[in-house]
Amino acid sequence: MPQILRAIILMIIGVLFFTFVDIFIKFLSHDLPIGEILIVFGGGTAVLFWLMMVRANEAVFDRKFFHNVIVLRCSGEMIGVAALTTALIHASLSIVTALLQTMPLILTAMAAIFLKEKVGIRRLTAILVGFAGVLLVIRPNVDGFNAYSLFALLGALGLAARDFSARIVPRHISIAGLSFYGSLSVVLTGLIFMLFSGGWVLPEGIMILHCFGLIITGALGLWCVSTAMSLADVSAISPFRYVRIVFGMGAGVIVFGEHLDIPTLVGSAIIVSAGLYSWHRERRLVQET
């Protein structure tokens, strides 16, 4: 099998696993406080990245990790995961998945602002059009507007900052180390939430299975995406991240009985199209330089 095809398949499987993560979070939200969910997820993925660092003979506690990029990674992780989990608990999976697709557009804006990357009028227009699609999805001026859907946008902003840290990380800091400290920050966020959300709930029965499902699918998703990005050019496989909107909306309808209306579908299509166009322009500019 050609390497690029393997990378594409792994990317698609990876985003499928991330959809299962969202599903398990919604299942657990009926029985566990949000802080405990964050601790389970952050602790489980921290163990994964710790094992990766041990396997690579990399010191877990090293002065090199006292770096501004670690602060950015942890801040983005804390804001993104906390906001996204809040949105998943209180809003529909379909809406949250659609709004998460704004991440590439936010990353483009961050690169222009903080890295002084040149963003032409076409990519700027794509960003504006994409956020017009956001307005169609959330429709803040109609009855039934769920304010918690705005947490999905805040989550996208935080996770974009997290991914942005990977673009500016110095070479002496590994992605595994960066991700390990990001996962620890999720645990810290969960502990902070627990201070305000009451006592612990001891998982039992089906809850234990959902906790293991959350950790395992999260770990497998991270492994698949990381492996895919190591097998092929990132720009070649990035568009396949958007298949998550199909999985997310499908799960919303099939698992949770959500209803997809025309404005939500049209807005989602606009967001994805704007993101794909922005990616296409960026890749073309790289090839020309």
Backbone as CSV, one residue per row, in Angstrom:
resi,resn,N_x,N_y,N_z,CA_x,CA_y,CA_z,C_x,C_y,C_z
1,MET,0.847,-1.199,0.000,0.000,0.000,0.000,0.879,1.245,0.000
2,PRO,0.627,2.215,-0.905,1.436,3.439,-0.927,1.387,4.157,0.421
3,GLN,2.506,4.782,0.769,2.604,5.428,2.080,1.588,6.539,2.258
4,ILE,1.315,7.315,1.209,0.360,8.417,1.313,-1.042,7.876,1.575
5,LEU,-1.376,6.723,0.976,-2.698,6.126,1.198,-2.816,5.631,2.638
6,ARG,-1.741,5.042,3.164,-1.750,4.603,4.563,-1.963,5.797,5.489
7,ALA,-1.300,6.913,5.175,-1.437,8.113,6.006,-2.875,8.640,5.981
8,ILE,-3.483,8.636,4.803,-4.861,9.122,4.672,-5.818,8.236,5.473
9,ILE,-5.648,6.917,5.351,-6.510,5.983,6.090,-6.350,6.164,7.593
10,LEU,-5.108,6.318,8.047,-4.862,6.517,9.482,-5.476,7.832,9.967
11,MET,-5.407,8.877,9.152,-6.003,10.153,9.534,-7.518,10.013,9.688
12,ILE,-8.152,9.329,8.756,-9.601,9.144,8.824,-9.978,8.308,10.045
13,ILE,-9.219,7.228,10.297,-9.492,6.393,11.477,-9.270,7.200,12.751
14,GLY,-8.230,8.063,12.739,-7.939,8.882,13.916,-9.075,9.825,14.263
15,VAL,-9.631,10.505,13.276,-10.725,11.436,13.571,-11.996,10.671,13.941
16,LEU,-12.123,9.420,13.461,-13.245,8.584,13.896,-13.121,8.287,15.396
17,PHE,-11.909,7.963,15.824,-11.692,7.722,17.256,-11.997,8.978,18.072
18,PHE,-11.643,10.150,17.564,-11.942,11.391,18.283,-13.453,11.612,18.391
19,THR,-14.200,11.158,17.394,-15.657,11.235,17.490,-16.158,10.340,18.621
20,PHE,-15.540,9.162,18.775,-15.900,8.287,19.895,-15.563,8.950,21.233
21,VAL,-14.464,9.705,21.280,-14.135,10.453,22.497,-15.287,11.391,22.863
22,ASP,-15.784,12.125,21.862,-16.914,13.040,22.097,-18.145,12.283,22.607
23,ILE,-18.390,11.117,22.020,-19.546,10.310,22.426,-19.408,9.872,23.884
24,PHE,-18.229,9.393,24.255,-18.013,8.931,25.630,-18.129,10.081,26.628
25,ILE,-17.682,11.265,26.226,-17.823,12.426,27.114,-19.299,12.720,27.368
26,LYS,-20.110,12.658,26.319,-21.543,12.908,26.495,-22.192,11.814,27.353
27,PHE,-21.780,10.563,27.168,-22.298,9.484,28.008,-21.941,9.714,29.476
28,LEU,-20.674,10.024,29.735,-20.201,10.177,31.114,-20.792,11.407,31.791
29,SER,-21.170,12.408,31.000,-21.672,13.650,31.584,-22.971,13.444,32.361
30,HIS,-23.656,12.329,32.116,-24.896,12.055,32.848,-24.625,11.629,34.289
31,ASP,-23.414,11.119,34.546,-23.115,10.550,35.860,-21.921,11.180,36.564
32,LEU,-20.971,11.711,35.812,-19.753,12.246,36.409,-19.692,13.762,36.241
33,PRO,-19.133,14.476,37.239,-18.931,15.923,37.074,-17.874,16.193,36.012
34,ILE,-17.934,17.365,35.403,-17.033,17.695,34.302,-15.568,17.611,34.728
35,GLY,-15.278,18.017,35.986,-13.900,17.960,36.461,-13.352,16.552,36.473
36,GLU,-14.175,15.595,36.879,-13.728,14.200,36.938,-13.496,13.646,35.537
37,ILE,-14.342,14.050,34.579,-14.149,13.620,33.189,-12.810,14.132,32.659
38,LEU,-12.501,15.392,32.955,-11.233,15.972,32.499,-10.047,15.262,33.130
39,ILE,-10.166,14.906,34.404,-9.069,14.212,35.085,-8.843,12.833,34.465
40,VAL,-9.923,12.124,34.177,-9.806,10.799,33.558,-9.136,10.906,32.193
41,PHE,-9.605,11.856,31.385,-9.057,11.987,30.030,-7.611,12.482,30.057
42,GLY,-7.366,13.550,30.827,-6.008,14.098,30.892,-5.018,13.117,31.494
43,GLY,-5.427,12.427,32.556,-4.533,11.453,33.181,-4.225,10.293,32.260
44,GLY,-5.234,9.803,31.545,-5.017,8.685,30.635,-4.078,9.021,29.495
45,THR,-4.279,10.182,28.871,-3.399,10.569,27.762,-2.006,10.959,28.262
46,ALA,-1.907,11.486,29.498,-0.592,11.810,30.065,0.251,10.550,30.212
47,VAL,-0.389,9.458,30.637,0.324,8.184,30.753,0.837,7.740,29.389
48,LEU,0.015,7.903,28.357,0.421,7.538,26.996,1.678,8.291,26.580
49,PHE,1.669,9.622,26.751,2.820,10.415,26.307,4.035,10.191,27.206
50,TRP,3.798,9.893,28.478,4.915,9.562,29.366,5.616,8.294,28.875
51,LEU,4.836,7.290,28.477,5.418,6.051,27.953,6.198,6.320,26.668
52,MET,5.701,7.231,25.832,6.419,7.582,24.610,7.753,8.231,24.938
53,MET,7.777,9.074,25.968,9.016,9.731,26.364,10.001,8.728,26.962
54,VAL,9.501,7.800,27.757,10.361,6.767,28.338,10.973,5.914,27.236
55,ARG,10.151,5.560,26.263,10.641,4.732,25.157,11.728,5.453,24.366
56,ALA,11.626,6.761,24.284,12.620,7.553,23.549,13.789,7.979,24.440
57,ASN,13.822,7.463,25.673,14.876,7.819,26.639,14.962,9.322,26.875
58,GLU,13.789,9.947,26.939,13.733,11.391,27.162,13.334,11.674,28.605
59,ALA,14.074,12.564,29.252,13.771,12.924,30.635,12.434,13.653,30.693
60,VAL,11.589,13.219,31.631,10.271,13.831,31.764,10.367,15.215,32.388
61,PHE,11.185,15.328,33.415,11.348,16.606,34.105,12.714,17.181,33.736
62,ASP,12.700,18.167,32.865,13.920,18.744,32.322,13.745,20.253,32.207
63,ARG,14.847,20.978,32.368,14.788,22.446,32.309,14.299,22.950,30.957
64,LYS,14.487,22.133,29.920,14.085,22.592,28.583,12.579,22.818,28.487
65,PHE,11.818,22.187,29.383,10.369,22.338,29.339,9.885,23.625,30.014
66,PHE,10.806,24.360,30.631,10.456,25.680,31.159,10.596,26.688,30.017
67,HIS,9.620,26.702,29.158,9.694,27.483,27.929,8.328,28.105,27.654
68,ASN,8.339,29.256,26.984,7.076,29.945,26.692,6.115,29.099,25.860
69,VAL,6.658,28.248,24.989,5.796,27.437,24.143,5.025,26.411,24.978
70,ILE,5.622,25.960,26.088,4.920,25.051,26.991,3.760,25.780,27.663
71,VAL,3.981,27.034,28.026,2.917,27.838,28.629,1.761,27.997,27.648
72,LEU,2.090,28.282,26.375,1.056,28.423,25.346,0.307,27.114,25.156
73,ARG,1.058,26.018,25.090,0.434,24.708,24.896,-0.530,24.406,26.038
74,CYS,-0.068,24.574,27.268,-0.902,24.237,28.431,-2.102,25.168,28.543
75,SER,-1.905,26.445,28.261,-3.021,27.400,28.333,-4.084,27.061,27.292
76,GLY,-3.637,26.781,26.055,-4.568,26.418,25.003,-5.287,25.123,25.313
77,GLU,-4.542,24.149,25.855,-5.141,22.856,26.204,-6.196,23.016,27.294
78,MET,-5.867,23.807,28.324,-6.796,24.001,29.443,-8.085,24.677,28.978
79,ILE,-7.933,25.757,28.218,-9.110,26.488,27.743,-9.897,25.647,26.737
80,GLY,-9.181,25.040,25.789,-9.839,24.305,24.723,-10.599,23.090,25.217
81,VAL,-9.941,22.258,26.013,-10.589,21.020,26.463,-11.728,21.325,27.428
82,ALA,-11.517,22.276,28.348,-12.583,22.627,29.299,-13.809,23.188,28.576
83,ALA,-13.575,24.102,27.622,-14.698,24.699,26.888,-15.382,23.676,25.993
84,LEU,-14.582,22.840,25.323,-15.163,21.841,24.428,-15.984,20.818,25.215
85,THR,-15.467,20.382,26.364,-16.205,19.422,27.187,-17.509,20.033,27.680
86,THR,-17.474,21.301,28.082,-18.694,22.000,28.510,-19.709,22.054,27.381
87,ALA,-19.225,22.344,26.165,-20.128,22.408,25.006,-20.723,21.036,24.707
88,LEU,-19.903,19.985,24.780,-20.392,18.647,24.486,-21.464,18.209,25.478
89,ILE,-21.321,18.641,26.733,-22.280,18.245,27.763,-23.624,18.940,27.563
90,HIS,-23.580,20.218,27.168,-24.805,21.026,27.156,-25.372,21.315,25.768
91,ALA,-24.606,21.070,24.717,-25.085,21.352,23.356,-25.046,20.068,22.533
92,SER,-25.636,20.119,21.357,-25.693,18.921,20.524,-24.329,18.618,19.913
93,LEU,-24.061,17.321,19.737,-22.785,16.885,19.155,-22.628,17.422,17.738
94,SER,-23.716,17.489,16.987,-23.658,17.968,15.603,-23.177,19.416,15.535
95,ILE,-23.745,20.268,16.396,-23.370,21.683,16.396,-21.918,21.849,16.832
96,VAL,-21.534,21.143,17.895,-20.161,21.244,18.396,-19.171,20.807,17.326
97,THR,-19.457,19.703,16.658,-18.556,19.207,15.602,-18.427,20.214,14.477
98,ALA,-19.545,20.815,14.077,-19.510,21.804,12.993,-18.643,23.000,13.372
99,LEU,-18.803,23.494,14.593,-18.065,24.680,15.015,-16.574,24.393,15.207
100,LEU,-16.242,23.146,15.519,-14.826,22.781,15.657,-14.068,22.904,14.338
101,GLN,-14.803,22.854,13.228,-14.145,22.932,11.916,-13.582,24.324,11.625
102,THR,-13.829,25.276,12.540,-13.245,26.612,12.366,-11.774,26.648,12.775
103,MET,-11.278,25.578,13.388,-9.889,25.581,13.869,-8.852,25.949,12.802
104,PRO,-8.919,25.360,11.586,-7.930,25.751,10.571,-7.984,27.237,10.227
105,LEU,-9.186,27.807,10.216,-9.315,29.232,9.925,-8.696,30.065,11.046
106,ILE,-8.912,29.644,12.295,-8.318,30.350,13.435,-6.800,30.246,13.390
107,LEU,-6.293,29.050,13.025,-4.838,28.870,12.913,-4.245,29.792,11.850
108,THR,-4.951,29.947,10.730,-4.477,30.856,9.679,-4.400,32.285,10.200
109,ALA,-5.424,32.702,10.944,-5.432,34.050,11.512,-4.298,34.215,12.521
110,MET,-4.046,33.197,13.346,-2.959,33.263,14.328,-1.599,33.381,13.642
111,ALA,-1.426,32.609,12.559,-0.159,32.669,11.835,0.070,34.063,11.256
112,ALA,-1.003,34.693,10.786,-0.880,36.039,10.229,-0.552,37.064,11.309
113,ILE,-1.180,36.909,12.481,-1.009,37.897,13.553,0.326,37.727,14.273
114,PHE,0.653,36.486,14.638,1.806,36.265,15.511,3.081,35.883,14.760
115,LEU,2.949,35.245,13.594,4.128,34.857,12.829,4.360,35.762,11.625
116,LYS,3.465,36.745,11.465,3.560,37.695,10.354,3.545,37.004,8.995
117,GLU,2.866,35.842,8.937,2.727,35.173,7.648,1.812,35.991,6.746
118,LYS,2.131,36.003,5.472,1.353,36.778,4.530,0.031,36.077,4.243
119,VAL,-1.050,36.776,4.503,-2.392,36.250,4.223,-3.057,37.202,3.231
120,GLY,-3.217,36.711,2.006,-3.780,37.544,0.954,-5.269,37.784,1.135
121,ILE,-5.809,38.578,0.249,-7.212,38.954,0.329,-8.122,37.732,0.169
122,ARG,-7.678,36.730,-0.599,-8.514,35.544,-0.813,-8.626,34.712,0.460
123,ARG,-7.510,34.492,1.144,-7.566,33.716,2.387,-8.272,34.501,3.477
124,LEU,-8.105,35.821,3.488,-8.822,36.639,4.457,-10.325,36.558,4.212
125,THR,-10.705,36.588,2.943,-12.122,36.441,2.605,-12.646,35.076,3.028
126,ALA,-11.822,34.038,2.845,-12.231,32.685,3.245,-12.494,32.627,4.745
127,ILE,-11.666,33.313,5.535,-11.868,33.344,6.988,-13.192,34.013,7.322
128,LEU,-13.464,35.149,6.689,-14.709,35.880,6.953,-15.928,35.067,6.521
129,VAL,-15.829,34.408,5.357,-16.930,33.578,4.878,-17.158,32.408,5.831
130,GLY,-16.069,31.820,6.313,-16.174,30.708,7.254,-16.935,31.101,8.512
131,PHE,-16.654,32.284,9.019,-17.344,32.713,10.236,-18.760,33.183,9.947
132,ALA,-19.049,33.509,8.700,-20.453,33.725,8.319,-21.211,32.401,8.407
133,GLY,-20.521,31.316,8.043,-21.107,29.987,8.199,-21.371,29.648,9.653
134,VAL,-20.485,30.116,10.541,-20.682,29.912,11.980,-21.993,30.534,12.434
135,LEU,-22.275,31.740,11.958,-23.521,32.422,12.333,-24.741,31.631,11.871
136,LEU,-24.630,30.977,10.720,-25.735,30.149,10.238,-25.950,28.937,11.143
137,VAL,-24.848,28.389,11.660,-24.947,27.202,12.506,-25.557,27.536,13.863
138,ILE,-25.063,28.615,14.501,-25.520,28.905,15.868,-26.772,29.773,15.900
139,ARG,-26.999,30.599,14.842,-28.187,31.448,14.722,-28.557,32.121,16.051
140,PRO,-27.743,33.091,16.502,-27.951,33.700,17.812,-29.224,34.535,17.937
141,ASN,-29.890,34.823,16.812,-31.067,35.701,16.857,-32.390,34.950,16.709
142,VAL,-32.352,33.622,16.872,-33.588,32.857,16.720,-33.922,32.140,18.021
143,ASP,-35.180,31.754,18.154,-35.601,30.999,19.327,-34.906,29.641,19.341
144,GLY,-34.578,29.182,20.533,-33.915,27.897,20.652,-32.399,27.987,20.584
145,PHE,-31.865,29.216,20.499,-30.414,29.391,20.489,-29.823,28.858,21.786
146,ASN,-28.811,27.994,21.656,-28.141,27.414,22.821,-26.833,28.149,23.046
147,ALA,-26.786,28.943,24.117,-25.589,29.747,24.388,-24.362,28.874,24.625
148,TYR,-24.588,27.624,25.027,-23.454,26.728,25.279,-22.710,26.391,23.984
149,SER,-23.364,26.583,22.829,-22.659,26.324,21.575,-21.487,27.284,21.400
150,LEU,-21.563,28.449,22.061,-20.444,29.394,21.996,-19.198,28.830,22.662
151,PHE,-19.395,27.910,23.611,-18.241,27.266,24.242,-17.467,26.423,23.228
152,ALA,-18.168,25.919,22.201,-17.481,25.164,21.150,-16.514,26.066,20.392
153,LEU,-16.918,27.327,20.150,-16.016,28.283,19.495,-14.821,28.604,20.388
154,LEU,-15.097,28.782,21.700,-13.995,29.014,22.633,-13.071,27.803,22.672
155,GLY,-13.670,26.604,22.601,-12.859,25.391,22.556,-12.003,25.329,21.308
156,ALA,-12.578,25.719,20.166,-11.817,25.734,18.915,-10.657,26.714,19.002
157,LEU,-10.891,27.864,19.644,-9.827,28.857,19.816,-8.706,28.300,20.690
158,GLY,-9.077,27.661,21.808,-8.064,27.091,22.691,-7.283,25.976,22.023
159,LEU,-7.970,25.081,21.321,-7.290,23.973,20.654,-6.445,24.458,19.479
160,ALA,-6.864,25.536,18.834,-6.041,26.126,17.772,-4.750,26.675,18.361
161,ALA,-4.842,27.297,19.539,-3.632,27.779,20.223,-2.732,26.613,20.588
162,ARG,-3.341,25.504,21.009,-2.569,24.292,21.307,-1.816,23.804,20.077
163,ASP,-2.518,23.696,18.940,-1.872,23.241,17.708,-0.862,24.257,17.198
164,PHE,-1.126,25.544,17.448,-0.203,26.595,17.033,1.133,26.429,17.752
165,SER,1.083,25.949,19.007,2.324,25.748,19.760,3.215,24.720,19.082
166,ALA,2.612,23.723,18.424,3.400,22.701,17.735,4.121,23.277,16.522
167,ARG,3.610,24.384,15.976,4.232,25.011,14.806,5.451,25.848,15.193
168,ILE,5.500,26.291,16.442,6.585,27.182,16.856,7.489,26.545,17.913
169,VAL,7.266,25.249,18.206,8.062,24.591,19.246,9.518,24.463,18.796
170,PRO,10.480,24.791,19.655,11.895,24.611,19.304,12.209,23.135,19.086
171,ARG,13.224,22.859,18.307,13.531,21.475,17.956,13.962,20.631,19.151
172,HIS,14.489,21.269,20.193,14.961,20.484,21.336,13.809,20.036,22.247
173,ILE,12.582,20.485,21.951,11.406,20.045,22.715,10.595,19.105,21.834
174,SER,10.430,17.872,22.302,9.710,16.880,21.508,8.204,17.116,21.567
175,ILE,7.504,16.633,20.545,6.048,16.722,20.530,5.456,15.889,21.669
176,ALA,6.100,14.740,21.968,5.618,13.901,23.069,5.709,14.648,24.398
177,GLY,6.835,15.340,24.616,6.984,16.112,25.844,6.007,17.268,25.914
178,LEU,5.823,17.940,24.782,4.869,19.043,24.705,3.460,18.550,25.032
179,SER,3.099,17.387,24.469,1.766,16.835,24.678,1.596,16.310,26.103
180,PHE,2.675,15.775,26.688,2.608,15.268,28.071,2.225,16.389,29.030
181,TYR,2.885,17.522,28.900,2.579,18.636,29.798,1.206,19.238,29.484
182,GLY,0.808,19.172,28.223,-0.542,19.604,27.882,-1.580,18.734,28.562
183,SER,-1.340,17.414,28.588,-2.274,16.501,29.248,-2.314,16.744,30.749
184,LEU,-1.163,17.020,31.347,-1.148,17.331,32.776,-1.958,18.593,33.073
185,SER,-1.939,19.536,32.142,-2.715,20.759,32.347,-4.216,20.467,32.316
186,VAL,-4.614,19.443,31.552,-6.020,19.038,31.542,-6.410,18.465,32.904
187,VAL,-5.505,17.675,33.498,-5.743,17.150,34.850,-5.894,18.304,35.837
188,LEU,-5.007,19.299,35.732,-5.079,20.463,36.616,-6.412,21.191,36.442
189,THR,-6.853,21.329,35.197,-8.142,21.967,34.931,-9.274,21.193,35.597
190,GLY,-9.206,19.870,35.494,-10.214,19.044,36.126,-10.240,19.217,37.632
191,LEU,-9.067,19.306,38.256,-8.995,19.512,39.702,-9.600,20.855,40.099
192,ILE,-9.361,21.872,39.285,-9.948,23.193,39.565,-11.467,23.121,39.482
193,PHE,-11.982,22.433,38.455,-13.431,22.271,38.324,-14.013,21.539,39.530
194,MET,-13.263,20.545,40.032,-13.774,19.756,41.146,-13.931,20.594,42.413
195,LEU,-13.166,21.670,42.526,-13.294,22.538,43.693,-14.660,23.211,43.752
196,PHE,-15.311,23.359,42.585,-16.575,24.090,42.526,-17.776,23.203,42.174
197,SER,-17.514,21.949,41.830,-18.622,21.105,41.344,-19.008,19.995,42.316
198,GLY,-18.535,20.041,43.529,-18.943,19.022,44.489,-17.965,17.863,44.565
199,GLY,-18.430,16.777,45.188,-17.556,15.649,45.473,-17.339,14.728,44.286
200,TRP,-16.491,13.729,44.533,-16.166,12.742,43.524,-17.285,11.719,43.416
201,VAL,-17.394,11.158,42.241,-18.337,10.066,42.009,-17.524,8.834,41.641
202,LEU,-17.724,7.751,42.375,-16.992,6.522,42.088,-17.638,5.822,40.886
203,PRO,-16.927,5.735,39.764,-17.525,5.082,38.589,-17.818,3.616,38.874
204,GLU,-18.906,3.127,38.348,-19.259,1.719,38.511,-20.019,1.251,37.280
205,GLY,-19.956,-0.049,37.055,-20.689,-0.638,35.943,-20.320,-0.047,34.597
206,ILE,-21.326,0.430,33.898,-21.137,0.943,32.545,-20.258,2.187,32.538
207,MET,-20.246,2.953,33.651,-19.408,4.155,33.713,-17.927,3.803,33.586
208,ILE,-17.521,2.682,34.214,-16.117,2.252,34.130,-15.757,1.939,32.681
209,LEU,-16.658,1.266,31.991,-16.412,0.957,30.582,-16.310,2.228,29.751
210,HIS,-17.158,3.209,30.045,-17.096,4.472,29.316,-15.788,5.210,29.595
211,CYS,-15.290,5.132,30.844,-14.007,5.772,31.174,-12.872,5.132,30.389
212,PHE,-12.863,3.785,30.364,-11.835,3.101,29.584,-11.981,3.414,28.099
213,GLY,-13.228,3.482,27.629,-13.457,3.827,26.233,-12.930,5.213,25.906
214,LEU,-13.142,6.171,26.819,-12.659,7.547,26.626,-11.147,7.566,26.485
215,ILE,-10.460,6.872,27.394,-8.985,6.870,27.383,-8.444,6.132,26.163
216,ILE,-8.999,4.958,25.889,-8.482,4.128,24.788,-8.707,4.789,23.434
217,THR,-9.920,5.294,23.200,-10.178,5.933,21.901,-9.379,7.222,21.757
218,GLY,-9.191,7.954,22.867,-8.360,9.146,22.819,-6.923,8.808,22.473
219,ALA,-6.399,7.741,23.107,-5.023,7.319,22.841,-4.862,6.826,21.413
220,LEU,-5.815,6.006,20.951,-5.734,5.494,19.581,-5.865,6.622,18.555
221,GLY,-6.735,7.584,18.847,-6.876,8.719,17.942,-5.588,9.510,17.820
222,LEU,-4.961,9.778,18.960,-3.695,10.510,18.954,-2.619,9.726,18.209
223,TRP,-2.579,8.400,18.437,-1.570,7.579,17.771,-1.782,7.582,16.262
224,CYS,-3.025,7.401,15.828,-3.311,7.358,14.387,-2.953,8.672,13.705
225,VAL,-3.354,9.790,14.304,-3.082,11.089,13.695,-1.582,11.378,13.696
226,SER,-0.912,11.090,14.808,0.537,11.329,14.885,1.281,10.481,13.859
227,THR,0.886,9.204,13.719,1.534,8.315,12.752,1.275,8.791,11.330
228,ALA,0.048,9.214,11.065,-0.297,9.710,9.727,0.568,10.907,9.354
229,MET,0.764,11.805,10.310,1.547,13.006,10.039,3.030,12.692,9.878
230,SER,3.477,11.548,10.408,4.878,11.157,10.236,5.106,10.412,8.921
231,LEU,4.035,9.917,8.307,4.163,9.144,7.077,4.081,9.992,5.815
232,ALA,3.435,11.151,5.910,3.218,11.957,4.705,3.262,13.434,5.051
233,ASP,3.359,14.242,4.010,3.353,15.689,4.168,2.048,16.125,4.831
234,VAL,2.175,16.957,5.861,1.005,17.396,6.617,-0.025,18.048,5.703
235,SER,0.443,18.858,4.761,-0.479,19.562,3.871,-1.252,18.606,2.975
236,ALA,-0.719,17.401,2.759,-1.386,16.439,1.889,-2.524,15.715,2.585
237,ILE,-2.431,15.566,3.901,-3.439,14.784,4.620,-4.359,15.631,5.497
238,SER,-4.002,16.903,5.708,-4.813,17.758,6.570,-6.271,17.860,6.143
239,PRO,-6.581,17.939,4.824,-7.995,18.059,4.436,-8.872,16.916,4.933
240,PHE,-8.263,15.752,5.172,-9.051,14.603,5.588,-9.499,14.702,7.046
241,ARG,-8.986,15.704,7.776,-9.508,15.975,9.119,-10.983,16.358,9.052
242,TYR,-11.393,16.961,7.936,-12.763,17.455,7.836,-13.796,16.332,7.783
243,VAL,-13.344,15.093,7.576,-14.300,13.988,7.580,-14.919,13.830,8.968
244,ARG,-14.301,14.472,9.962,-14.855,14.413,11.316,-16.265,14.995,11.379
245,ILE,-16.560,15.955,10.529,-17.900,16.551,10.561,-18.950,15.525,10.133
246,VAL,-18.573,14.616,9.223,-19.492,13.549,8.810,-19.711,12.581,9.968
247,PHE,-18.610,12.171,10.612,-18.724,11.249,11.740,-19.505,11.887,12.896
248,GLY,-19.190,13.156,13.198,-19.825,13.823,14.325,-21.319,14.011,14.126
249,MET,-21.684,14.489,12.942,-23.117,14.687,12.667,-23.849,13.356,12.581
250,GLY,-23.187,12.356,12.001,-23.796,11.027,11.935,-24.037,10.461,13.317
251,ALA,-23.048,10.606,14.202,-23.203,10.122,15.572,-24.293,10.898,16.302
252,GLY,-24.368,12.204,16.045,-25.397,13.016,16.689,-26.797,12.529,16.331
253,VAL,-26.984,12.197,15.065,-28.307,11.739,14.599,-28.587,10.319,15.080
254,ILE,-27.610,9.403,14.905,-27.838,7.981,15.181,-27.826,7.675,16.683
255,VAL,-26.845,8.230,17.403,-26.672,7.875,18.819,-27.554,8.729,19.723
256,PHE,-27.661,10.026,19.415,-28.355,10.935,20.323,-29.680,11.466,19.770
257,GLY,-30.062,11.013,18.578,-31.347,11.404,18.018,-31.472,12.879,17.692
258,GLU,-30.353,13.515,17.317,-30.377,14.947,17.005,-30.993,15.187,15.627
259,HIS,-31.539,16.370,15.459,-32.152,16.755,14.179,-31.275,17.794,13.483
260,LEU,-30.958,17.525,12.223,-30.143,18.458,11.442,-31.055,19.261,10.523
261,ASP,-31.084,20.583,10.720,-31.898,21.421,9.849,-31.050,21.988,8.710
262,ILE,-31.716,22.600,7.764,-31.034,23.110,6.563,-29.980,24.174,6.897
263,PRO,-30.282,25.189,7.757,-29.256,26.191,8.065,-27.983,25.582,8.673
264,THR,-28.146,24.559,9.531,-26.975,23.908,10.127,-26.138,23.220,9.057
265,LEU,-26.780,22.526,8.145,-26.055,21.827,7.076,-25.373,22.818,6.137
266,VAL,-26.095,23.888,5.776,-25.511,24.897,4.878,-24.344,25.602,5.557
267,GLY,-24.530,25.997,6.818,-23.453,26.659,7.554,-22.233,25.776,7.696
268,SER,-22.455,24.480,7.965,-21.342,23.531,8.080,-20.597,23.408,6.765
269,ALA,-21.344,23.346,5.665,-20.716,23.256,4.342,-19.879,24.501,4.042
270,ILE,-20.376,25.657,4.445,-19.631,26.909,4.228,-18.327,26.899,5.032
271,ILE,-18.404,26.469,6.299,-17.212,26.430,7.150,-16.156,25.510,6.553
272,VAL,-16.569,24.307,6.164,-15.632,23.333,5.604,-15.058,23.833,4.276
273,SER,-15.904,24.387,3.428,-15.437,24.896,2.128,-14.425,26.024,2.307
274,ALA,-14.701,26.929,3.261,-13.768,28.031,3.524,-12.435,27.501,4.027
275,GLY,-12.490,26.490,4.909,-11.257,25.902,5.423,-10.455,25.209,4.342
276,LEU,-11.143,24.463,3.472,-10.455,23.770,2.382,-9.853,24.760,1.395
277,TYR,-10.556,25.847,1.118,-10.018,26.856,0.201,-8.789,27.521,0.797
278,SER,-8.850,27.838,2.093,-7.709,28.451,2.752,-6.501,27.517,2.714
279,TRP,-6.747,26.213,2.955,-5.659,25.223,2.887,-5.087,25.161,1.472
280,HIS,-5.964,25.165,0.466,-5.515,25.087,-0.921,-4.634,26.283,-1.283
281,ARG,-5.036,27.477,-0.852,-4.255,28.673,-1.145,-2.905,28.626,-0.445
282,GLU,-2.905,28.160,0.812,-1.648,28.093,1.564,-0.677,27.118,0.904
283,ARG,-1.192,25.957,0.494,-0.323,24.952,-0.133,0.206,25.468,-1.468
284,ARG,-0.622,26.149,-2.210,-0.191,26.687,-3.512,0.905,27.729,-3.334
285,LEU,0.751,28.585,-2.316,1.772,29.609,-2.062,3.099,28.970,-1.655
286,VAL,3.024,27.872,-0.870,4.253,27.176,-0.468,4.945,26.583,-1.683
287,GLN,4.185,26.011,-2.607,4.769,25.414,-3.804,5.397,26.457,-4.706
288,GLU,4.861,27.676,-4.676,5.383,28.719,-5.548,6.668,29.335,-5.014
289,THR,6.903,29.211,-3.683,8.095,29.827,-3.077,9.283,28.892,-3.108
